[in-house]
Amino acid sequence: RDHKHYDIMADSSLLKAEGNAAFSAGDFKLAVEKFSAAIDVDASNHVFFSNRSASYASLGDYNSALADAEKCVSINPTWPKGYSRLGAALQGLRKFAEAKDAYSKGLELDASNAQMAGGLKECEAALSGAGAGGPMGSMGSMFSSPEMWSKLAANPKTRDYLQQQDYLEKMRAIAADPNKLGSHMNDPRILESMGVVMGVNIFSGDNVKDAMGGAGFTADSRAAAPTPPPEPTPPPEPEPEMTEEEKAAKQSKEAALAEKEKGNAAYK
């Protein structure tokens, strides 16, 4: 009986690791398949539902993301990240009041969680109608669309930006107040992200200006005052969970690679 339980845990952990790898590679459909298979093996693990919720959210399927987030919270109501998943799914469905409640509950369990704090502010801004008007309002509103983050995560050019803290702060500031878009137009990353969300080539000149409704964009503006490369930081939500064993294995692999590099350097 114990041996069978061990086999089940091993199988589900392997499927989870494969799901995490698919998620990190931007293959969210495969990630959903792997996490679903892990759930078939062990439906009592709240992390599996959390990770599948993140994958569904990255695909823009917020109804499925919500169902998994609710299941995650029902299995483990004291786990803060479950409420982060719940808030993100509700926010994607533009149910800002319910999302605000979810984030607030999660912050009661983990007051230091920056992701939930940021989500809470975005919901409060949406509920208050901040930034709804102004010359950049209609253009900037695309940054608060439910599909924005999933489009950015799926695009190979913008995916890496999601690991840069100053970029995330700008994008969240624009989502909370679209009128701030104009002050960030000199950042090439913002312009490229705008193109990804709009589905146009951001460097194609007049067609982008037309799509912006004549908001004053020129092809040369992307070269103005470029921002220095920021220090890399951990990626934002959604992000799959790793067990302590997986973290330890990753650290051991990194340490082994470091030792190998030392040995190679000694022979140079």
N, C-alpha and C positions, 0 to 999 in steps of 0.2 A: 504493500500500500504506500509506504514512504517512497519506495523507488518509483512508483507510478507518479506520485506527486512531484518528485524531482524532475521526471521527464517532461511533465506538463509545464513546469516553471521554466525549464531549459528551452523548450519549444517556443513558448510565448516570449521569452526574453530575446531569443534570436529574431523572431518576427518583428519585435519592437525595434531592435537595433537596425534591421533592414528598413523599417519604416522611417526611422530617424535619418538614415543615410539618404533615402529617397527625398525626404523633405528638404534636407540640406542642399541637395542637388537641384531643387526646384521642381521635382517631379511629384506634384501633389496628388495626382490620381493614383500613382503607384503607392504613395505613402498611405492613402486611404485604404487601398487593398491590403497592405501589410498590417496596418493597425486593426483592420476588420478581422483578418485572420487571427491576430493575437487575441482579440476579443472572443472569437469562436472557441479558442483554447481555454481562456480564462476570463470570464465575463465579470469577475469580482474585482478586477484591478482598475481603479479609478484613473490611473495615469494613461491607460490605453484609450479610454474615452476622451481624456483631455487632449491627447496628441491627435486623435482623429478629428476632434473638434477644430483644432488649429489647422489641420489639413483642409477640412471642408471650408473654413473661413478663407484660406488662401485661394481657394477655387471660386470664392464668391457665393458659395452655397450656405448662406447663413441660417436657413431653416434647419438643415442637417447639423450645422455647427451648434445651434441652440439645443437641439435634442440631445446631443452628446454632452454638452456642457451641463445640462440639467441632470443627466444620468451621473456624471462625474460628481456633482455636488451631492446628489442623493446617496451615493456610495460613501463619500467622505466629506461631510459638511464642515469639517474643521480645517480643510486644506485650502489655503488662500488662493492658490492659482486656479482652482475650480471657478471661483467667482470672477477671476480675470477673464477666463474663457467665456463665462456667461455674459459678462458685460460687453465683451468684444462682439459676440454674436448678436446681442440685442442692439448694440450700437450700429452694426452692419445692417440690421433690419430697420434702422432709424426709429427704434423704440427708446428714445433717449431717457425718458423718465425711469423706465424699468432698468435700463443700463446703468443709470446713475445709482439706483438702489443696489444693484449687484456690485458695482465698484466700491460703494460705501461699506457694504458688508465685508468685502474682501479686505479693505483697509482697516477695518476693526480687528481683523486677524493678523494683518501684516502692514503696519502703518508706514513702513519704509519702502513699500513697493512703488517704484517710480512709474511703472507702466500703468498701474491702476489709478494712480494720482493724476497722470496725464489724461487718461480716458475720462476720469471724473470731470476734469476741467473742460474737456471737449464737449461732454454732454451738457454741462451747465451753460456753456456758451451757445450750444444749439437750442437749448430750451429758452434762453433769454433772447434769442434772435440776433445775437451780436454779429456784426459784420455782414448783415444781409443786404445792405445797400451800398451805394458808392460806385464810382466808375469801374472798379475792379471786382465788384461783388459777384456779378454773373460769371465772370471768368474764374475767379478764385473758388467759386462754389464747387468746381470739379474736384478740388482737393478734399472735400468732405464727402464725396460719393462713396457708397459702400464698396465699390469695386476697386478703388484706388490702390489700396495696399496690396491686394492680390495681383493686380497688374504689374506693380513695381517689383514684387517678389518673383514673378514669373519671367520678367525680362532680364536677360543676362547682363545688360549694361547697367541697369538701375539696382539690381539685386545687391551688389556690394555696397551701394550707398546706405542700405538699411543697417549697416554695421558702423556708421559714422554718426556720432552723437550730435554734432552741430547740424548736420543735415536733417536728422529726425526732429530736432527742436524747431528748425525753420518750417518743416512740413506741418508739424502740429500747430505752430503759430498761425500758419495760413489757413489750416482747416478750421481753427477756432475763430479766426477773423480774416475772411478773404481779402479785405482791403489792404492787408499787409503784403499781398503778393507783389505789388509794385516795388516795395523796398528790397525784395530779394531777387529781382529780375537780372541782377548782374552776376548771379551764381549760375555757372553752366549746368550744375547738377539739377537745379530747379527747372531750368529751361528744358533739359532733356527729359526730366520726369513729366513735365507738362506734355511733351510730345508723346510719351508712352501712354499717358492717361487719355489723351485726345485721339491717339491712333494716327498721328501724322509725323512726318520727318521734321524735327524741330529746326534743322539747319537749311530748310528749303526756302526760306525768305518770305515772299509775299503770301503764300498760301497759309503760313502760320499766322501772319499778321491779320489776314482775313478771318481766320478761325477765331482770333481773339477779338474780333469786332473792332479792329483799329485801335488797339490799346497802347499803341506807341512802340511796339516791338520792332527792332531792326535786326538783321542777321548779324551785324557787328556787335550788338549789345552783349552777346555771350562772351566777348573777349574783355569786357570792361571789368576792372577790379576783381580779378580771379581770387578766390579764397584759397589759402594754403591748405595742403592735404591734412585733414584732421587725424588725430590719433585713433586707431581702431578700438572699438568698444564692443561689448557683447551685443548680438542682434536683438531686435525688439520682439514683442509678441507678434504673431504666433511663433512659438519655438517648442520643439518636442522635449520631453523630459528625459533625463538620463539617470539610471540607477547609480548608486554608489559604486557598484562593481564595474559598471561601464566607465565611470569617471576614472576609477583606479586603473583600469586597463588602458585607457587613453593616455593617462599620465605615464604609465610604464613604457608605452610605445614611444612617447615623446622623449623620455629619458634615454631609452636605448638608441634612438636616432642621434641624440646629442653626443653620446659616448662614441658612436660610429664616426661622427664628424670630427671629434677630437683625435681619433685614431688616424683618420685620413690626413688631418693637418700635420700630424707628426712625421708623416712620410713625404711631405711636400718639400 
